[in-house]
Amino acid sequence: MSEATSRPLRIAVIGTNYLGANTAAGMAEFGFDVIGVEIDEHRLKLLNDGKAPLYEPGLDPLLKKHTESGRLRFTKDYQLIADWADVHFICVGTPQLEGSEAADLAQVNSVVDMLAPLLTRPTLVVGRSTVPVGTSKLVEQRFHAESPAGTAVEIAWQPEFLREAHGVDDTLHPDRLVFGVQSATAEARLREVFATPIGEGTPVVVCNLPTAELVKGGANAFLATKISFINALAELADATGADVTQLADALGHDKRIGRGMLNAGPGYGGGCLPKDLRAFMHRAGELGVEEVITFLREVDDINQHRRARIVDVTHELLGGEWVGRNVTVLGAAFKAGTDDVRDSPALDVAGRIQLHGANVTVYDPEAMENARKVRPTLRYAASATEACEGAHAVLHLTEWPEFRELDPAALRGVVTAPAIIDARLLLDAAKWRAAGWIYRAPGKP
């Protein structure tokens, strides 16, 4: 029996932002010794203190539990993990390349440059980052070129499907596991790593590297299509007097369609879906098959149109005037349960309205600090009530539970004009109207 099989596996997780922090904490919870690699000093200190570098429900207690037990620690020293770990997980970011729709693989390449020269024994490197199809083979070539002669490095790809605000549960209890592997040995090792969720019944799909790379991009493209599709139907509902929520319920009972992600609103955002969709389309163009996914450009266009439509409805509620009008935006995060404001529909709409000349005040329970960094010229309030003071229109743009619990009668006393756009379709329309509010929602009569 080898040393690696006679003791708990040692796992290295390289990159410890959203994906990496959840992965590192999850691997420790599975019973493995884990070292996370983080080069940012501030983030490194937070993690070693058992604190996540971002807001994610349930992540801080898990980090604290395992940093205190000694099972989990974080370092910026690649030398420490090179021959210590049995499996290296790549969990760095792949943002959209500036000036292009392509994915920026600089962080992935940097991992290879830092790790490869330090390896001296057989190693399994597993990518979890979302990458364009074909990346894993390029990573493999770089490892073989940059590792010491005779060092056997095998590449696998195991795409993640974490939903922000549900990252801990999705890590510990995934709805499926996809193993992109090139050998039975790599498959066996990944089954050992994920033995806990597999034992709970999580299905496993074993495939080749290109298939694994396409799964995440394909899933996000399909989800984006569902969101834009229901938002397109919301516009038809507005034009005909139909109710988009009832329409979605009826469609959702069709087992071929399903109800998930059929919620009309301001469209999708965040750090994954928009950039992954664009990278997916860009890679298709590089491969010469762009014509087969041109409809995804329409999907992206519909998503942007939803934001413009909310701005137009706001303008109507303001009587066609922007200057001198006060607009409240409830929400800054792209969705509830996170402080992530990347490509947030809420902040995008707020910024567009401000550019038109209105005064915009924003409140969000968790994302205020990040929102200020992205949109420093907006006004920010300490509470929803404070944000609504003097408002001529209130926009409900992020689905935080506390916004559903607001008392419209009490708010009626602080606004200048009682008009609300429920872009998330989650408020009680009858209750707000009974309190004297003009209530508008996309696709709702």
RATAGI-V538723 format. One record per residue. N is the residue number from 1. RES is the residue in three letters. BURIAL is I if it has 24 or more other C-alpha atoms within 12 Angstrom, else O. Layout:
n;res;burial
N;RES;BURIAL
N;RES;BURIAL
This chain:
n;res;burial
1;MET;O
2;SER;O
3;GLU;O
4;ALA;O
5;THR;O
6;SER;O
7;ARG;O
8;PRO;O
9;LEU;I
10;ARG;I
11;ILE;I
12;ALA;I
13;VAL;I
14;ILE;I
15;GLY;I
16;THR;I
17;ASN;I
18;TYR;I
19;LEU;I
20;GLY;I
21;ALA;I
22;ASN;I
23;THR;I
24;ALA;I
25;ALA;I
26;GLY;I
27;MET;I
28;ALA;I
29;GLU;I
30;PHE;I
31;GLY;I
32;PHE;I
33;ASP;I
34;VAL;I
35;ILE;I
36;GLY;I
37;VAL;I
38;GLU;I
39;ILE;I
40;ASP;O
41;GLU;O
42;HIS;O
43;ARG;I
44;LEU;I
45;LYS;O
46;LEU;I
47;LEU;I
48;ASN;I
49;ASP;I
50;GLY;I
51;LYS;I
52;ALA;I
53;PRO;I
54;LEU;I
55;TYR;I
56;GLU;I
57;PRO;I
58;GLY;I
59;LEU;I
60;ASP;I
61;PRO;O
62;LEU;I
63;LEU;I
64;LYS;I
65;LYS;I
66;HIS;I
67;THR;I
68;GLU;O
69;SER;O
70;GLY;O
71;ARG;I
72;LEU;I
73;ARG;I
74;PHE;I
75;THR;I
76;LYS;I
77;ASP;I
78;TYR;I
79;GLN;O
80;LEU;I
81;ILE;I
82;ALA;I
83;ASP;I
84;TRP;I
85;ALA;I
86;ASP;I
87;VAL;I
88;HIS;I
89;PHE;I
90;ILE;I
91;CYS;I
92;VAL;I
93;GLY;I
94;THR;I
95;PRO;I
96;GLN;I
97;LEU;O
98;GLU;O
99;GLY;O
100;SER;O
101;GLU;I
102;ALA;I
103;ALA;I
104;ASP;I
105;LEU;I
106;ALA;O
107;GLN;I
108;VAL;I
109;ASN;I
110;SER;I
111;VAL;I
112;VAL;I
113;ASP;O
114;MET;I
115;LEU;I
116;ALA;I
117;PRO;I
118;LEU;I
119;LEU;I
120;THR;O
121;ARG;O
122;PRO;I
123;THR;I
124;LEU;I
125;VAL;I
126;VAL;I
127;GLY;I
128;ARG;I
129;SER;I
130;THR;I
131;VAL;I
132;PRO;I
133;VAL;I
134;GLY;I
135;THR;I
136;SER;I
137;LYS;I
138;LEU;O
139;VAL;I
140;GLU;I
141;GLN;O
142;ARG;I
143;PHE;I
144;HIS;I
145;ALA;O
146;GLU;I
147;SER;I
148;PRO;O
149;ALA;O
150;GLY;O
151;THR;O
152;ALA;O
153;VAL;I
154;GLU;I
155;ILE;I
156;ALA;I
157;TRP;I
158;GLN;I
159;PRO;I
160;GLU;I
161;PHE;I
162;LEU;I
163;ARG;I
164;GLU;I
165;ALA;I
166;HIS;I
167;GLY;I
168;VAL;I
169;ASP;I
170;ASP;I
171;THR;I
172;LEU;I
173;HIS;I
174;PRO;I
175;ASP;O
176;ARG;I
177;LEU;I
178;VAL;I
179;PHE;I
180;GLY;I
181;VAL;I
182;GLN;I
183;SER;O
184;ALA;O
185;THR;O
186;ALA;I
187;GLU;I
188;ALA;O
189;ARG;I
190;LEU;I
191;ARG;I
192;GLU;I
193;VAL;I
194;PHE;I
195;ALA;I
196;THR;I
197;PRO;I
198;ILE;O
199;GLY;O
200;GLU;O
201;GLY;O
202;THR;O
203;PRO;O
204;VAL;I
205;VAL;I
206;VAL;I
207;CYS;I
208;ASN;I
209;LEU;I
210;PRO;I
211;THR;I
212;ALA;I
213;GLU;I
214;LEU;I
215;VAL;I
216;LYS;I
217;GLY;I
218;GLY;I
219;ALA;I
220;ASN;I
221;ALA;I
222;PHE;I
223;LEU;I
224;ALA;I
225;THR;I
226;LYS;I
227;ILE;I
228;SER;I
229;PHE;I
230;ILE;I
231;ASN;I
232;ALA;I
233;LEU;I
234;ALA;I
235;GLU;I
236;LEU;O
237;ALA;I
238;ASP;O
239;ALA;O
240;THR;O
241;GLY;O
242;ALA;O
243;ASP;I
244;VAL;I
245;THR;I
246;GLN;I
247;LEU;I
248;ALA;I
249;ASP;O
250;ALA;O
251;LEU;O
252;GLY;O
253;HIS;O
254;ASP;O
255;LYS;O
256;ARG;O
257;ILE;O
258;GLY;O
259;ARG;O
260;GLY;O
261;MET;I
262;LEU;I
263;ASN;I
264;ALA;I
265;GLY;I
266;PRO;I
267;GLY;I
268;TYR;I
269;GLY;I
270;GLY;I
271;GLY;I
272;CYS;I
273;LEU;I
274;PRO;I
275;LYS;I
276;ASP;I
277;LEU;I
278;ARG;I
279;ALA;I
280;PHE;I
281;MET;I
282;HIS;I
283;ARG;I
284;ALA;I
285;GLY;O
286;GLU;O
287;LEU;O
288;GLY;O
289;VAL;O
290;GLU;O
291;GLU;O
292;VAL;O
293;ILE;I
294;THR;O
295;PHE;O
296;LEU;I
297;ARG;I
298;GLU;O
299;VAL;I
300;ASP;I
301;ASP;I
302;ILE;I
303;ASN;I
304;GLN;I
305;HIS;I
306;ARG;I
307;ARG;I
308;ALA;I
309;ARG;I
310;ILE;I
311;VAL;I
312;ASP;O
313;VAL;I
314;THR;I
315;HIS;I
316;GLU;O
317;LEU;I
318;LEU;I
319;GLY;O
320;GLY;O
321;GLU;O
322;TRP;I
323;VAL;O
324;GLY;O
325;ARG;I
326;ASN;I
327;VAL;I
328;THR;I
329;VAL;I
330;LEU;I
331;GLY;I
332;ALA;I
333;ALA;I
334;PHE;I
335;LYS;I
336;ALA;I
337;GLY;I
338;THR;I
339;ASP;I
340;ASP;I
341;VAL;I
342;ARG;I
343;ASP;I
344;SER;I
345;PRO;I
346;ALA;I
347;LEU;I
348;ASP;I
349;VAL;I
350;ALA;I
351;GLY;I
352;ARG;I
353;ILE;I
354;GLN;I
355;LEU;O
356;HIS;O
357;GLY;O
358;ALA;I
359;ASN;I
360;VAL;I
361;THR;I
362;VAL;I
363;TYR;I
364;ASP;I
365;PRO;I
366;GLU;I
367;ALA;I
368;MET;I
369;GLU;I
370;ASN;I
371;ALA;I
372;ARG;I
373;LYS;O
374;VAL;O
375;ARG;I
376;PRO;O
377;THR;O
378;LEU;I
379;ARG;I
380;TYR;I
381;ALA;I
382;ALA;O
383;SER;I
384;ALA;I
385;THR;I
386;GLU;O
387;ALA;I
388;CYS;I
389;GLU;I
390;GLY;I
391;ALA;I
392;HIS;I
393;ALA;I
394;VAL;I
395;LEU;I
396;HIS;I
397;LEU;I
398;THR;I
399;GLU;I
400;TRP;I
401;PRO;O
402;GLU;O
403;PHE;I
404;ARG;I
405;GLU;O
406;LEU;I
407;ASP;O
408;PRO;I
409;ALA;O
410;ALA;O
411;LEU;I
412;ARG;I
413;GLY;O
414;VAL;O
415;VAL;I
416;THR;O
417;ALA;I
418;PRO;I
419;ALA;I
420;ILE;I
421;ILE;I
422;ASP;I
423;ALA;I
424;ARG;I
425;LEU;I
426;LEU;I
427;LEU;I
428;ASP;I
429;ALA;I
430;ALA;O
431;LYS;O
432;TRP;I
433;ARG;O
434;ALA;O
435;ALA;O
436;GLY;O
437;TRP;I
438;ILE;I
439;TYR;I
440;ARG;I
441;ALA;I
442;PRO;I
443;GLY;I
444;LYS;I
445;PRO;O
